[in-house]
Amino acid sequence: MKKQDFKKLIKPIVKECINEAILESGLLSNVISEVVKGLGIQALNEQKAVKSTEQKRNNVIAEQKRKLSNEKLDATRKKLLNSINKDAYGGVNVFEGTTPMNGAGSTKAPSPAGPLAGQSPDDPGIDISGILNIGGDKWSKLV
């Protein structure tokens, strides 16, 4: 038997045996899962790095906006003080300790409607803890 004939005869048998060994023993699935894990970790690290740089950039932008907003507020306050004449109130800064409104009186886009839309989040509201302690039979007359 020639080498070439033997090769033609044995090659399909060896190929089938290798396929069975790889698939049945789970070797192929193990190799694939290891490759996917390696790629997944690398992809996660890349995503974390991208998110980290995006977050840093967003923080810098937000800080710049805050500084610009504070500068605009200070400029507006100075302009208002100059327009009402500092001597009118004995040189007292009438805007000292004030905070900007939460958009209730702004001319910009309307704020979302809601029961507390125009209220400050710091507003304590009305104390209703004693509403049931009116006394005796008066509560039933009110209802």
Disulfide bonds with the S-S distance in Angstrom:
none
